[in-house]
Amino acid sequence: GSKRSAPQAPPHMVMEWEGGAHADMIADAVTAVLLQTMEEPAEVSAAEKRRRIAHVAGDSLAKTHAEMEIVAAMLSAQFGPAQVDLEQRSVQLQVDGKDVVVDYEDSEVVCTDSPLKARIELALGRISTAMRPICLE
């Protein structure tokens, strides 16, 4: 007979630590290292390429759309499926049955669950920093 292999679950890890300035900094560093070892999702690579092309061409609308796709992909990786609404310039997702809307223009998170809203805002801050690194020169 033929052999069937079980489907591979995507790699995952759970990190737990006691909160505090130093512990949070170490957890962020560990997370960064782990994320660097993972292959970047194809949709992020494609959106980054579209963003670079739009930036060089001076097409701010196309650049914004590509950035929204990057944000949606990164939020999807952390919280579950996210959709881009180009007309509303928003990213929408549902986490544990709670609706979340990210107004991309205003960088505002709309969510009735305060702790979830805070988590999304933190993630957005990190995503924004990654997309727009600080020039040290």
WOBEL-V192081 format. One record per pair of residues at least 6 apart in sequence whose ideal C-beta (glycine too) atoms are under 8 Angstrom apart, sorted by the first residue. I is the first residue (numbers start at 0). J is the second residue. If there is no record, write none. Layout:
i->I j->J
i->I j->J
//
This chain:
i->10 j->37
i->12 j->33
i->14 j->26
i->14 j->29
i->14 j->30
i->16 j->22
i->16 j->23
i->16 j->25
i->16 j->26
i->40 j->72
i->40 j->76
i->42 j->68
i->42 j->72
i->43 j->69
i->43 j->72
i->43 j->73
i->46 j->65
i->46 j->66
i->46 j->68
i->46 j->69
i->46 j->72
i->47 j->65
i->47 j->69
i->49 j->61
i->49 j->64
i->49 j->65
i->49 j->68
i->50 j->62
i->50 j->65
i->50 j->66
i->50 j->69
i->52 j->61
i->53 j->59
i->53 j->60
i->53 j->61
i->53 j->62
i->53 j->64
i->53 j->65
i->54 j->62
i->63 j->88
i->63 j->103
i->64 j->83
i->64 j->85
i->66 j->103
i->66 j->130
i->67 j->83
i->67 j->85
i->67 j->88
i->67 j->90
i->67 j->103
i->68 j->83
i->69 j->126
i->69 j->130
i->70 j->81
i->70 j->90
i->70 j->101
i->70 j->103
i->70 j->123
i->70 j->126
i->71 j->81
i->71 j->82
i->71 j->83
i->71 j->90
i->71 j->92
i->72 j->81
i->73 j->122
i->73 j->126
i->74 j->81
i->74 j->90
i->74 j->92
i->74 j->101
i->74 j->119
i->74 j->122
i->74 j->123
i->74 j->126
i->75 j->81
i->75 j->92
i->77 j->122
i->78 j->92
i->78 j->94
i->78 j->99
i->78 j->118
i->78 j->119
i->78 j->122
i->79 j->92
i->79 j->93
i->79 j->94
i->80 j->92
i->80 j->93
i->81 j->90
i->81 j->91
i->81 j->92
i->82 j->90
i->82 j->91
i->82 j->92
i->83 j->89
i->83 j->90
i->84 j->90
i->84 j->91
i->87 j->102
i->88 j->102
i->88 j->103
i->88 j->104
i->89 j->100
i->89 j->101
i->89 j->102
i->89 j->103
i->90 j->100
i->90 j->101
i->90 j->103
i->91 j->98
i->91 j->99
i->91 j->100
i->91 j->101
i->92 j->98
i->92 j->99
i->92 j->101
i->93 j->99
i->94 j->115
i->94 j->119
i->95 j->115
i->97 j->110
i->97 j->111
i->97 j->112
i->97 j->115
i->98 j->110
i->98 j->111
i->99 j->108
i->99 j->109
i->99 j->110
i->99 j->115
i->99 j->116
i->99 j->119
i->100 j->108
i->100 j->109
i->100 j->110
i->101 j->107
i->101 j->108
i->101 j->109
i->101 j->119
i->101 j->123
i->102 j->108
i->102 j->109
i->106 j->123
i->106 j->127
i->108 j->116
i->108 j->119
i->108 j->120
i->108 j->123
i->110 j->116
i->110 j->119
//
